[in-house]
Amino acid sequence: FPSQTITGNFASVIHGLNANHLTDQVIQRSKRMILDTLGVGLLGTSTEVCHKVTQYSKIYSSDLSSTIWGHLDFRLPPLYAAFVNGVAVHSMDFDDTWHPATHPSGTVLPAVIALSEAFPQKKKISGLDLLLAFNVGIEVQGRLLRFSSEARNIPKRY
């Protein structure tokens, strides 16, 4: 549709993605990115900033809960679990990156995992669903970067 807005087109593309779009190469790279992010995140749970956000987040509770990496006995609502786990990943700053400068997996994976844990037992998602959600998140981030004139200027500033 020629009259469709950029936002409408963006939403249509994202909404149209499904597991059939995940090629073998995408699946393998995604698994490597996820494993790398989990490793960096687990290492990051030992940082001072991660300890601070974990302590801060303990004031929140909910019927829905998600795991805080490295703490089997401590769970938080998905929003705060994603926040704490994302801080753990970024506190090490060894997570994957791309150009223009961003860390795609460190923002997407904690949110996807936290949300997947919040589903009721009857509606648990499959590994393929998790890979699709992860890749949709990466695609959204990449497209938003492409739309951002500020992101294009990052290399000139550093």
Phi and psi in radians as a Rosetta constraint file:
Dihedral C 1 N 2 CA 2 C 2 CIRCULARHARMONIC -1.088 0.35
Dihedral N 2 CA 2 C 2 N 3 CIRCULARHARMONIC -0.491 0.35
Dihedral C 2 N 3 CA 3 C 3 CIRCULARHARMONIC -1.513 0.35
Dihedral N 3 CA 3 C 3 N 4 CIRCULARHARMONIC -0.008 0.35
Dihedral C 3 N 4 CA 4 C 4 CIRCULARHARMONIC -1.200 0.35
Dihedral N 4 CA 4 C 4 N 5 CIRCULARHARMONIC 2.432 0.35
Dihedral C 4 N 5 CA 5 C 5 CIRCULARHARMONIC -1.317 0.35
Dihedral N 5 CA 5 C 5 N 6 CIRCULARHARMONIC 2.881 0.35
Dihedral C 5 N 6 CA 6 C 6 CIRCULARHARMONIC -1.055 0.35
Dihedral N 6 CA 6 C 6 N 7 CIRCULARHARMONIC -0.748 0.35
Dihedral C 6 N 7 CA 7 C 7 CIRCULARHARMONIC -1.110 0.35
Dihedral N 7 CA 7 C 7 N 8 CIRCULARHARMONIC -0.738 0.35
Dihedral C 7 N 8 CA 8 C 8 CIRCULARHARMONIC -1.102 0.35
Dihedral N 8 CA 8 C 8 N 9 CIRCULARHARMONIC -0.740 0.35
Dihedral C 8 N 9 CA 9 C 9 CIRCULARHARMONIC -1.118 0.35
Dihedral N 9 CA 9 C 9 N 10 CIRCULARHARMONIC -0.769 0.35
Dihedral C 9 N 10 CA 10 C 10 CIRCULARHARMONIC -1.005 0.35
Dihedral N 10 CA 10 C 10 N 11 CIRCULARHARMONIC -0.841 0.35
Dihedral C 10 N 11 CA 11 C 11 CIRCULARHARMONIC -1.119 0.35
Dihedral N 11 CA 11 C 11 N 12 CIRCULARHARMONIC -0.691 0.35
Dihedral C 11 N 12 CA 12 C 12 CIRCULARHARMONIC -1.100 0.35
Dihedral N 12 CA 12 C 12 N 13 CIRCULARHARMONIC -0.766 0.35
Dihedral C 12 N 13 CA 13 C 13 CIRCULARHARMONIC -1.093 0.35
Dihedral N 13 CA 13 C 13 N 14 CIRCULARHARMONIC -0.847 0.35
Dihedral C 13 N 14 CA 14 C 14 CIRCULARHARMONIC -1.107 0.35
Dihedral N 14 CA 14 C 14 N 15 CIRCULARHARMONIC -0.780 0.35
Dihedral C 14 N 15 CA 15 C 15 CIRCULARHARMONIC -1.102 0.35
Dihedral N 15 CA 15 C 15 N 16 CIRCULARHARMONIC -0.536 0.35
Dihedral C 15 N 16 CA 16 C 16 CIRCULARHARMONIC -1.408 0.35
Dihedral N 16 CA 16 C 16 N 17 CIRCULARHARMONIC -0.126 0.35
Dihedral C 16 N 17 CA 17 C 17 CIRCULARHARMONIC -1.265 0.35
Dihedral N 17 CA 17 C 17 N 18 CIRCULARHARMONIC 2.446 0.35
Dihedral C 17 N 18 CA 18 C 18 CIRCULARHARMONIC -2.557 0.35
Dihedral N 18 CA 18 C 18 N 19 CIRCULARHARMONIC 3.076 0.35
Dihedral C 18 N 19 CA 19 C 19 CIRCULARHARMONIC -1.046 0.35
Dihedral N 19 CA 19 C 19 N 20 CIRCULARHARMONIC -0.427 0.35
Dihedral C 19 N 20 CA 20 C 20 CIRCULARHARMONIC -1.155 0.35
Dihedral N 20 CA 20 C 20 N 21 CIRCULARHARMONIC -0.319 0.35
Dihedral C 20 N 21 CA 21 C 21 CIRCULARHARMONIC -1.416 0.35
Dihedral N 21 CA 21 C 21 N 22 CIRCULARHARMONIC -0.175 0.35
Dihedral C 21 N 22 CA 22 C 22 CIRCULARHARMONIC -1.482 0.35
Dihedral N 22 CA 22 C 22 N 23 CIRCULARHARMONIC 1.787 0.35
Dihedral C 22 N 23 CA 23 C 23 CIRCULARHARMONIC -1.305 0.35
Dihedral N 23 CA 23 C 23 N 24 CIRCULARHARMONIC 2.912 0.35
Dihedral C 23 N 24 CA 24 C 24 CIRCULARHARMONIC -1.013 0.35
Dihedral N 24 CA 24 C 24 N 25 CIRCULARHARMONIC -0.699 0.35
Dihedral C 24 N 25 CA 25 C 25 CIRCULARHARMONIC -1.134 0.35
Dihedral N 25 CA 25 C 25 N 26 CIRCULARHARMONIC -0.743 0.35
Dihedral C 25 N 26 CA 26 C 26 CIRCULARHARMONIC -1.111 0.35
Dihedral N 26 CA 26 C 26 N 27 CIRCULARHARMONIC -0.747 0.35
Dihedral C 26 N 27 CA 27 C 27 CIRCULARHARMONIC -1.078 0.35
Dihedral N 27 CA 27 C 27 N 28 CIRCULARHARMONIC -0.803 0.35
Dihedral C 27 N 28 CA 28 C 28 CIRCULARHARMONIC -1.123 0.35
Dihedral N 28 CA 28 C 28 N 29 CIRCULARHARMONIC -0.769 0.35
Dihedral C 28 N 29 CA 29 C 29 CIRCULARHARMONIC -1.146 0.35
Dihedral N 29 CA 29 C 29 N 30 CIRCULARHARMONIC -0.675 0.35
Dihedral C 29 N 30 CA 30 C 30 CIRCULARHARMONIC -1.110 0.35
Dihedral N 30 CA 30 C 30 N 31 CIRCULARHARMONIC -0.765 0.35
Dihedral C 30 N 31 CA 31 C 31 CIRCULARHARMONIC -1.061 0.35
Dihedral N 31 CA 31 C 31 N 32 CIRCULARHARMONIC -0.720 0.35
Dihedral C 31 N 32 CA 32 C 32 CIRCULARHARMONIC -1.139 0.35
Dihedral N 32 CA 32 C 32 N 33 CIRCULARHARMONIC -0.732 0.35
Dihedral C 32 N 33 CA 33 C 33 CIRCULARHARMONIC -1.112 0.35
Dihedral N 33 CA 33 C 33 N 34 CIRCULARHARMONIC -0.730 0.35
Dihedral C 33 N 34 CA 34 C 34 CIRCULARHARMONIC -1.139 0.35
Dihedral N 34 CA 34 C 34 N 35 CIRCULARHARMONIC -0.802 0.35
Dihedral C 34 N 35 CA 35 C 35 CIRCULARHARMONIC -1.072 0.35
Dihedral N 35 CA 35 C 35 N 36 CIRCULARHARMONIC -0.762 0.35
Dihedral C 35 N 36 CA 36 C 36 CIRCULARHARMONIC -1.063 0.35
Dihedral N 36 CA 36 C 36 N 37 CIRCULARHARMONIC -0.774 0.35
Dihedral C 36 N 37 CA 37 C 37 CIRCULARHARMONIC -1.160 0.35
Dihedral N 37 CA 37 C 37 N 38 CIRCULARHARMONIC -0.718 0.35
Dihedral C 37 N 38 CA 38 C 38 CIRCULARHARMONIC -1.091 0.35
Dihedral N 38 CA 38 C 38 N 39 CIRCULARHARMONIC -0.741 0.35
Dihedral C 38 N 39 CA 39 C 39 CIRCULARHARMONIC -1.087 0.35
Dihedral N 39 CA 39 C 39 N 40 CIRCULARHARMONIC -0.817 0.35
Dihedral C 39 N 40 CA 40 C 40 CIRCULARHARMONIC -1.126 0.35
Dihedral N 40 CA 40 C 40 N 41 CIRCULARHARMONIC -0.700 0.35
Dihedral C 40 N 41 CA 41 C 41 CIRCULARHARMONIC -1.130 0.35
Dihedral N 41 CA 41 C 41 N 42 CIRCULARHARMONIC -0.721 0.35
Dihedral C 41 N 42 CA 42 C 42 CIRCULARHARMONIC -1.129 0.35
Dihedral N 42 CA 42 C 42 N 43 CIRCULARHARMONIC -0.709 0.35
Dihedral C 42 N 43 CA 43 C 43 CIRCULARHARMONIC -1.105 0.35
Dihedral N 43 CA 43 C 43 N 44 CIRCULARHARMONIC -0.687 0.35
Dihedral C 43 N 44 CA 44 C 44 CIRCULARHARMONIC -1.177 0.35
Dihedral N 44 CA 44 C 44 N 45 CIRCULARHARMONIC -0.300 0.35
Dihedral C 44 N 45 CA 45 C 45 CIRCULARHARMONIC -1.143 0.35
Dihedral N 45 CA 45 C 45 N 46 CIRCULARHARMONIC -0.258 0.35
Dihedral C 45 N 46 CA 46 C 46 CIRCULARHARMONIC -1.594 0.35
Dihedral N 46 CA 46 C 46 N 47 CIRCULARHARMONIC -0.007 0.35
Dihedral C 46 N 47 CA 47 C 47 CIRCULARHARMONIC -1.424 0.35
Dihedral N 47 CA 47 C 47 N 48 CIRCULARHARMONIC 2.737 0.35
Dihedral C 47 N 48 CA 48 C 48 CIRCULARHARMONIC -1.100 0.35
Dihedral N 48 CA 48 C 48 N 49 CIRCULARHARMONIC -0.728 0.35
Dihedral C 48 N 49 CA 49 C 49 CIRCULARHARMONIC -1.140 0.35
Dihedral N 49 CA 49 C 49 N 50 CIRCULARHARMONIC -0.639 0.35
Dihedral C 49 N 50 CA 50 C 50 CIRCULARHARMONIC -1.156 0.35
Dihedral N 50 CA 50 C 50 N 51 CIRCULARHARMONIC -0.699 0.35
Dihedral C 50 N 51 CA 51 C 51 CIRCULARHARMONIC -1.061 0.35
Dihedral N 51 CA 51 C 51 N 52 CIRCULARHARMONIC -0.696 0.35
Dihedral C 51 N 52 CA 52 C 52 CIRCULARHARMONIC -1.146 0.35
Dihedral N 52 CA 52 C 52 N 53 CIRCULARHARMONIC -0.815 0.35
Dihedral C 52 N 53 CA 53 C 53 CIRCULARHARMONIC -1.222 0.35
Dihedral N 53 CA 53 C 53 N 54 CIRCULARHARMONIC -0.520 0.35
Dihedral C 53 N 54 CA 54 C 54 CIRCULARHARMONIC -1.136 0.35
Dihedral N 54 CA 54 C 54 N 55 CIRCULARHARMONIC -0.819 0.35
Dihedral C 54 N 55 CA 55 C 55 CIRCULARHARMONIC -1.085 0.35
Dihedral N 55 CA 55 C 55 N 56 CIRCULARHARMONIC -0.766 0.35
Dihedral C 55 N 56 CA 56 C 56 CIRCULARHARMONIC -1.040 0.35
Dihedral N 56 CA 56 C 56 N 57 CIRCULARHARMONIC -0.765 0.35
Dihedral C 56 N 57 CA 57 C 57 CIRCULARHARMONIC -1.274 0.35
Dihedral N 57 CA 57 C 57 N 58 CIRCULARHARMONIC -0.232 0.35
Dihedral C 57 N 58 CA 58 C 58 CIRCULARHARMONIC -1.116 0.35
Dihedral N 58 CA 58 C 58 N 59 CIRCULARHARMONIC -0.282 0.35
Dihedral C 58 N 59 CA 59 C 59 CIRCULARHARMONIC -1.324 0.35
Dihedral N 59 CA 59 C 59 N 60 CIRCULARHARMONIC -0.189 0.35
Dihedral C 59 N 60 CA 60 C 60 CIRCULARHARMONIC -1.719 0.35
Dihedral N 60 CA 60 C 60 N 61 CIRCULARHARMONIC 2.437 0.35
Dihedral C 60 N 61 CA 61 C 61 CIRCULARHARMONIC -2.462 0.35
Dihedral N 61 CA 61 C 61 N 62 CIRCULARHARMONIC 2.813 0.35
Dihedral C 61 N 62 CA 62 C 62 CIRCULARHARMONIC -2.884 0.35
Dihedral N 62 CA 62 C 62 N 63 CIRCULARHARMONIC 2.824 0.35
Dihedral C 62 N 63 CA 63 C 63 CIRCULARHARMONIC -1.207 0.35
Dihedral N 63 CA 63 C 63 N 64 CIRCULARHARMONIC -0.545 0.35
Dihedral C 63 N 64 CA 64 C 64 CIRCULARHARMONIC -1.541 0.35
Dihedral N 64 CA 64 C 64 N 65 CIRCULARHARMONIC 2.419 0.35
Dihedral C 64 N 65 CA 65 C 65 CIRCULARHARMONIC -2.540 0.35
Dihedral N 65 CA 65 C 65 N 66 CIRCULARHARMONIC 2.665 0.35
Dihedral C 65 N 66 CA 66 C 66 CIRCULARHARMONIC -2.346 0.35
Dihedral N 66 CA 66 C 66 N 67 CIRCULARHARMONIC 2.746 0.35
Dihedral C 66 N 67 CA 67 C 67 CIRCULARHARMONIC -1.274 0.35
Dihedral N 67 CA 67 C 67 N 68 CIRCULARHARMONIC 2.461 0.35
Dihedral C 67 N 68 CA 68 C 68 CIRCULARHARMONIC -1.683 0.35
Dihedral N 68 CA 68 C 68 N 69 CIRCULARHARMONIC 2.107 0.35
Dihedral C 68 N 69 CA 69 C 69 CIRCULARHARMONIC -1.016 0.35
Dihedral N 69 CA 69 C 69 N 70 CIRCULARHARMONIC 2.340 0.35
Dihedral C 69 N 70 CA 70 C 70 CIRCULARHARMONIC 1.472 0.35
Dihedral N 70 CA 70 C 70 N 71 CIRCULARHARMONIC 0.013 0.35
Dihedral C 70 N 71 CA 71 C 71 CIRCULARHARMONIC -2.352 0.35
Dihedral N 71 CA 71 C 71 N 72 CIRCULARHARMONIC 1.492 0.35
Dihedral C 71 N 72 CA 72 C 72 CIRCULARHARMONIC -1.112 0.35
Dihedral N 72 CA 72 C 72 N 73 CIRCULARHARMONIC -0.437 0.35
Dihedral C 72 N 73 CA 73 C 73 CIRCULARHARMONIC -1.690 0.35
Dihedral N 73 CA 73 C 73 N 74 CIRCULARHARMONIC 0.112 0.35
Dihedral C 73 N 74 CA 74 C 74 CIRCULARHARMONIC -2.255 0.35
Dihedral N 74 CA 74 C 74 N 75 CIRCULARHARMONIC 2.150 0.35
Dihedral C 74 N 75 CA 75 C 75 CIRCULARHARMONIC -2.258 0.35
Dihedral N 75 CA 75 C 75 N 76 CIRCULARHARMONIC 2.716 0.35
Dihedral C 75 N 76 CA 76 C 76 CIRCULARHARMONIC -2.387 0.35
Dihedral N 76 CA 76 C 76 N 77 CIRCULARHARMONIC 2.875 0.35
Dihedral C 76 N 77 CA 77 C 77 CIRCULARHARMONIC -0.982 0.35
Dihedral N 77 CA 77 C 77 N 78 CIRCULARHARMONIC 2.627 0.35
Dihedral C 77 N 78 CA 78 C 78 CIRCULARHARMONIC -0.891 0.35
Dihedral N 78 CA 78 C 78 N 79 CIRCULARHARMONIC -0.716 0.35
Dihedral C 78 N 79 CA 79 C 79 CIRCULARHARMONIC -1.013 0.35
Dihedral N 79 CA 79 C 79 N 80 CIRCULARHARMONIC -0.807 0.35
Dihedral C 79 N 80 CA 80 C 80 CIRCULARHARMONIC -1.374 0.35
Dihedral N 80 CA 80 C 80 N 81 CIRCULARHARMONIC -0.553 0.35
Dihedral C 80 N 81 CA 81 C 81 CIRCULARHARMONIC -1.112 0.35
Dihedral N 81 CA 81 C 81 N 82 CIRCULARHARMONIC -0.756 0.35
Dihedral C 81 N 82 CA 82 C 82 CIRCULARHARMONIC -1.102 0.35
Dihedral N 82 CA 82 C 82 N 83 CIRCULARHARMONIC -0.699 0.35
Dihedral C 82 N 83 CA 83 C 83 CIRCULARHARMONIC -1.099 0.35
Dihedral N 83 CA 83 C 83 N 84 CIRCULARHARMONIC -0.902 0.35
Dihedral C 83 N 84 CA 84 C 84 CIRCULARHARMONIC -1.090 0.35
Dihedral N 84 CA 84 C 84 N 85 CIRCULARHARMONIC -0.807 0.35
Dihedral C 84 N 85 CA 85 C 85 CIRCULARHARMONIC -1.174 0.35
Dihedral N 85 CA 85 C 85 N 86 CIRCULARHARMONIC -0.618 0.35
Dihedral C 85 N 86 CA 86 C 86 CIRCULARHARMONIC -1.144 0.35
Dihedral N 86 CA 86 C 86 N 87 CIRCULARHARMONIC -0.701 0.35
Dihedral C 86 N 87 CA 87 C 87 CIRCULARHARMONIC -1.096 0.35
Dihedral N 87 CA 87 C 87 N 88 CIRCULARHARMONIC -0.713 0.35
Dihedral C 87 N 88 CA 88 C 88 CIRCULARHARMONIC -1.023 0.35
Dihedral N 88 CA 88 C 88 N 89 CIRCULARHARMONIC -0.780 0.35
Dihedral C 88 N 89 CA 89 C 89 CIRCULARHARMONIC -1.115 0.35
Dihedral N 89 CA 89 C 89 N 90 CIRCULARHARMONIC -0.864 0.35
Dihedral C 89 N 90 CA 90 C 90 CIRCULARHARMONIC -1.278 0.35
Dihedral N 90 CA 90 C 90 N 91 CIRCULARHARMONIC -0.381 0.35
Dihedral C 90 N 91 CA 91 C 91 CIRCULARHARMONIC -1.145 0.35
Dihedral N 91 CA 91 C 91 N 92 CIRCULARHARMONIC -0.398 0.35
Dihedral C 91 N 92 CA 92 C 92 CIRCULARHARMONIC -1.583 0.35
Dihedral N 92 CA 92 C 92 N 93 CIRCULARHARMONIC -0.474 0.35
Dihedral C 92 N 93 CA 93 C 93 CIRCULARHARMONIC 1.005 0.35
Dihedral N 93 CA 93 C 93 N 94 CIRCULARHARMONIC 0.502 0.35
Dihedral C 93 N 94 CA 94 C 94 CIRCULARHARMONIC -1.864 0.35
Dihedral N 94 CA 94 C 94 N 95 CIRCULARHARMONIC 0.040 0.35
Dihedral C 94 N 95 CA 95 C 95 CIRCULARHARMONIC -1.253 0.35
Dihedral N 95 CA 95 C 95 N 96 CIRCULARHARMONIC 2.878 0.35
Dihedral C 95 N 96 CA 96 C 96 CIRCULARHARMONIC -1.019 0.35
Dihedral N 96 CA 96 C 96 N 97 CIRCULARHARMONIC 2.746 0.35
Dihedral C 96 N 97 CA 97 C 97 CIRCULARHARMONIC -2.545 0.35
Dihedral N 97 CA 97 C 97 N 98 CIRCULARHARMONIC 2.845 0.35
Dihedral C 97 N 98 CA 98 C 98 CIRCULARHARMONIC -2.569 0.35
Dihedral N 98 CA 98 C 98 N 99 CIRCULARHARMONIC 3.073 0.35
Dihedral C 98 N 99 CA 99 C 99 CIRCULARHARMONIC -1.866 0.35
Dihedral N 99 CA 99 C 99 N 100 CIRCULARHARMONIC 2.313 0.35
Dihedral C 99 N 100 CA 100 C 100 CIRCULARHARMONIC -1.157 0.35
Dihedral N 100 CA 100 C 100 N 101 CIRCULARHARMONIC 2.809 0.35
Dihedral C 100 N 101 CA 101 C 101 CIRCULARHARMONIC -0.958 0.35
Dihedral N 101 CA 101 C 101 N 102 CIRCULARHARMONIC 2.058 0.35
Dihedral C 101 N 102 CA 102 C 102 CIRCULARHARMONIC -2.834 0.35
Dihedral N 102 CA 102 C 102 N 103 CIRCULARHARMONIC 2.825 0.35
Dihedral C 102 N 103 CA 103 C 103 CIRCULARHARMONIC -2.033 0.35
Dihedral N 103 CA 103 C 103 N 104 CIRCULARHARMONIC 1.575 0.35
Dihedral C 103 N 104 CA 104 C 104 CIRCULARHARMONIC -1.134 0.35
Dihedral N 104 CA 104 C 104 N 105 CIRCULARHARMONIC -0.807 0.35
Dihedral C 104 N 105 CA 105 C 105 CIRCULARHARMONIC -1.247 0.35
Dihedral N 105 CA 105 C 105 N 106 CIRCULARHARMONIC -0.576 0.35
Dihedral C 105 N 106 CA 106 C 106 CIRCULARHARMONIC -1.157 0.35
Dihedral N 106 CA 106 C 106 N 107 CIRCULARHARMONIC -0.380 0.35
Dihedral C 106 N 107 CA 107 C 107 CIRCULARHARMONIC -1.679 0.35
Dihedral N 107 CA 107 C 107 N 108 CIRCULARHARMONIC -0.609 0.35
Dihedral C 107 N 108 CA 108 C 108 CIRCULARHARMONIC -1.428 0.35
Dihedral N 108 CA 108 C 108 N 109 CIRCULARHARMONIC -0.856 0.35
Dihedral C 108 N 109 CA 109 C 109 CIRCULARHARMONIC -1.067 0.35
Dihedral N 109 CA 109 C 109 N 110 CIRCULARHARMONIC -0.816 0.35
Dihedral C 109 N 110 CA 110 C 110 CIRCULARHARMONIC -1.007 0.35
Dihedral N 110 CA 110 C 110 N 111 CIRCULARHARMONIC -0.662 0.35
Dihedral C 110 N 111 CA 111 C 111 CIRCULARHARMONIC -1.202 0.35
Dihedral N 111 CA 111 C 111 N 112 CIRCULARHARMONIC -0.779 0.35
Dihedral C 111 N 112 CA 112 C 112 CIRCULARHARMONIC -1.105 0.35
Dihedral N 112 CA 112 C 112 N 113 CIRCULARHARMONIC -0.778 0.35
Dihedral C 112 N 113 CA 113 C 113 CIRCULARHARMONIC -1.155 0.35
Dihedral N 113 CA 113 C 113 N 114 CIRCULARHARMONIC -0.794 0.35
Dihedral C 113 N 114 CA 114 C 114 CIRCULARHARMONIC -1.054 0.35
Dihedral N 114 CA 114 C 114 N 115 CIRCULARHARMONIC -0.752 0.35
Dihedral C 114 N 115 CA 115 C 115 CIRCULARHARMONIC -1.180 0.35
Dihedral N 115 CA 115 C 115 N 116 CIRCULARHARMONIC -0.679 0.35
Dihedral C 115 N 116 CA 116 C 116 CIRCULARHARMONIC -1.122 0.35
Dihedral N 116 CA 116 C 116 N 117 CIRCULARHARMONIC -0.592 0.35
Dihedral C 116 N 117 CA 117 C 117 CIRCULARHARMONIC -1.248 0.35
Dihedral N 117 CA 117 C 117 N 118 CIRCULARHARMONIC -0.406 0.35
Dihedral C 117 N 118 CA 118 C 118 CIRCULARHARMONIC -1.414 0.35
Dihedral N 118 CA 118 C 118 N 119 CIRCULARHARMONIC -0.222 0.35
Dihedral C 118 N 119 CA 119 C 119 CIRCULARHARMONIC -1.135 0.35
Dihedral N 119 CA 119 C 119 N 120 CIRCULARHARMONIC 2.515 0.35
Dihedral C 119 N 120 CA 120 C 120 CIRCULARHARMONIC -1.071 0.35
Dihedral N 120 CA 120 C 120 N 121 CIRCULARHARMONIC 2.699 0.35
Dihedral C 120 N 121 CA 121 C 121 CIRCULARHARMONIC -0.910 0.35
Dihedral N 121 CA 121 C 121 N 122 CIRCULARHARMONIC -0.664 0.35
Dihedral C 121 N 122 CA 122 C 122 CIRCULARHARMONIC -1.212 0.35
Dihedral N 122 CA 122 C 122 N 123 CIRCULARHARMONIC -0.347 0.35
Dihedral C 122 N 123 CA 123 C 123 CIRCULARHARMONIC -2.022 0.35
Dihedral N 123 CA 123 C 123 N 124 CIRCULARHARMONIC 0.412 0.35
Dihedral C 123 N 124 CA 124 C 124 CIRCULARHARMONIC -0.996 0.35
Dihedral N 124 CA 124 C 124 N 125 CIRCULARHARMONIC 2.506 0.35
Dihedral C 124 N 125 CA 125 C 125 CIRCULARHARMONIC -1.589 0.35
Dihedral N 125 CA 125 C 125 N 126 CIRCULARHARMONIC 2.736 0.35
Dihedral C 125 N 126 CA 126 C 126 CIRCULARHARMONIC -1.467 0.35
Dihedral N 126 CA 126 C 126 N 127 CIRCULARHARMONIC 2.960 0.35
Dihedral C 126 N 127 CA 127 C 127 CIRCULARHARMONIC -1.076 0.35
Dihedral N 127 CA 127 C 127 N 128 CIRCULARHARMONIC -0.644 0.35
Dihedral C 127 N 128 CA 128 C 128 CIRCULARHARMONIC -1.166 0.35
Dihedral N 128 CA 128 C 128 N 129 CIRCULARHARMONIC -0.674 0.35
Dihedral C 128 N 129 CA 129 C 129 CIRCULARHARMONIC -1.089 0.35
Dihedral N 129 CA 129 C 129 N 130 CIRCULARHARMONIC -0.708 0.35
Dihedral C 129 N 130 CA 130 C 130 CIRCULARHARMONIC -1.122 0.35
Dihedral N 130 CA 130 C 130 N 131 CIRCULARHARMONIC -0.758 0.35
Dihedral C 130 N 131 CA 131 C 131 CIRCULARHARMONIC -1.081 0.35
Dihedral N 131 CA 131 C 131 N 132 CIRCULARHARMONIC -0.696 0.35
Dihedral C 131 N 132 CA 132 C 132 CIRCULARHARMONIC -1.118 0.35
Dihedral N 132 CA 132 C 132 N 133 CIRCULARHARMONIC -0.832 0.35
Dihedral C 132 N 133 CA 133 C 133 CIRCULARHARMONIC -1.044 0.35
Dihedral N 133 CA 133 C 133 N 134 CIRCULARHARMONIC -0.735 0.35
Dihedral C 133 N 134 CA 134 C 134 CIRCULARHARMONIC -1.042 0.35
Dihedral N 134 CA 134 C 134 N 135 CIRCULARHARMONIC -0.836 0.35
Dihedral C 134 N 135 CA 135 C 135 CIRCULARHARMONIC -1.213 0.35
Dihedral N 135 CA 135 C 135 N 136 CIRCULARHARMONIC -0.591 0.35
Dihedral C 135 N 136 CA 136 C 136 CIRCULARHARMONIC -1.108 0.35
Dihedral N 136 CA 136 C 136 N 137 CIRCULARHARMONIC -0.746 0.35
Dihedral C 136 N 137 CA 137 C 137 CIRCULARHARMONIC -1.055 0.35
Dihedral N 137 CA 137 C 137 N 138 CIRCULARHARMONIC -0.738 0.35
Dihedral C 137 N 138 CA 138 C 138 CIRCULARHARMONIC -1.132 0.35
Dihedral N 138 CA 138 C 138 N 139 CIRCULARHARMONIC -0.732 0.35
Dihedral C 138 N 139 CA 139 C 139 CIRCULARHARMONIC -1.100 0.35
Dihedral N 139 CA 139 C 139 N 140 CIRCULARHARMONIC -0.756 0.35
Dihedral C 139 N 140 CA 140 C 140 CIRCULARHARMONIC -1.052 0.35
Dihedral N 140 CA 140 C 140 N 141 CIRCULARHARMONIC -0.822 0.35
Dihedral C 140 N 141 CA 141 C 141 CIRCULARHARMONIC -1.071 0.35
Dihedral N 141 CA 141 C 141 N 142 CIRCULARHARMONIC -0.769 0.35
Dihedral C 141 N 142 CA 142 C 142 CIRCULARHARMONIC -1.094 0.35
Dihedral N 142 CA 142 C 142 N 143 CIRCULARHARMONIC -0.743 0.35
Dihedral C 142 N 143 CA 143 C 143 CIRCULARHARMONIC -1.188 0.35
Dihedral N 143 CA 143 C 143 N 144 CIRCULARHARMONIC -0.687 0.35
Dihedral C 143 N 144 CA 144 C 144 CIRCULARHARMONIC -1.092 0.35
Dihedral N 144 CA 144 C 144 N 145 CIRCULARHARMONIC -0.666 0.35
Dihedral C 144 N 145 CA 145 C 145 CIRCULARHARMONIC -1.103 0.35
Dihedral N 145 CA 145 C 145 N 146 CIRCULARHARMONIC -0.713 0.35
Dihedral C 145 N 146 CA 146 C 146 CIRCULARHARMONIC -1.122 0.35
Dihedral N 146 CA 146 C 146 N 147 CIRCULARHARMONIC -0.550 0.35
Dihedral C 146 N 147 CA 147 C 147 CIRCULARHARMONIC -1.371 0.35
Dihedral N 147 CA 147 C 147 N 148 CIRCULARHARMONIC -0.291 0.35
Dihedral C 147 N 148 CA 148 C 148 CIRCULARHARMONIC -1.580 0.35
Dihedral N 148 CA 148 C 148 N 149 CIRCULARHARMONIC 2.048 0.35
Dihedral C 148 N 149 CA 149 C 149 CIRCULARHARMONIC -1.235 0.35
Dihedral N 149 CA 149 C 149 N 150 CIRCULARHARMONIC -0.505 0.35
Dihedral C 149 N 150 CA 150 C 150 CIRCULARHARMONIC -1.141 0.35
Dihedral N 150 CA 150 C 150 N 151 CIRCULARHARMONIC -0.689 0.35
Dihedral C 150 N 151 CA 151 C 151 CIRCULARHARMONIC -1.101 0.35
Dihedral N 151 CA 151 C 151 N 152 CIRCULARHARMONIC -0.616 0.35
Dihedral C 151 N 152 CA 152 C 152 CIRCULARHARMONIC -1.139 0.35
Dihedral N 152 CA 152 C 152 N 153 CIRCULARHARMONIC -0.445 0.35
Dihedral C 152 N 153 CA 153 C 153 CIRCULARHARMONIC -1.528 0.35
Dihedral N 153 CA 153 C 153 N 154 CIRCULARHARMONIC -0.121 0.35
Dihedral C 153 N 154 CA 154 C 154 CIRCULARHARMONIC -0.955 0.35
Dihedral N 154 CA 154 C 154 N 155 CIRCULARHARMONIC -0.862 0.35
Dihedral C 154 N 155 CA 155 C 155 CIRCULARHARMONIC -1.043 0.35
Dihedral N 155 CA 155 C 155 N 156 CIRCULARHARMONIC -0.518 0.35
Dihedral C 155 N 156 CA 156 C 156 CIRCULARHARMONIC -1.237 0.35
Dihedral N 156 CA 156 C 156 N 157 CIRCULARHARMONIC -0.463 0.35
Dihedral C 156 N 157 CA 157 C 157 CIRCULARHARMONIC -1.488 0.35
Dihedral N 157 CA 157 C 157 N 158 CIRCULARHARMONIC -0.286 0.35
